[in-house]
């Protein structure tokens, strides 16, 4: 992914990325990752921060929660402005 806009997505030191692929989510190019950290398995849709800067966290949570990717009723978190990316995390298994 060297020519990808997602080539420099940060990964926490203790996090293991199990799968990672670029895909479309609505009109946006995103990186969809499955990862594990400290006994937790989850997924993230990683947006370019500028693409979703106009959307608040609740809107992002609703959009991802309504998608077929997310399990109904599950927890969804948003982490913004990490090196130019916005992370929407979902499908947590503890």
Beta strands, then each sheet from edge to edge (+ up, - down):
strand 1: 16-25
strand 2: 28-37
strand 3: 40-48
strand 4: 77-82
strand 5: 85-93
sheet 1: 1+ 2- 3+ 5- 4+
end
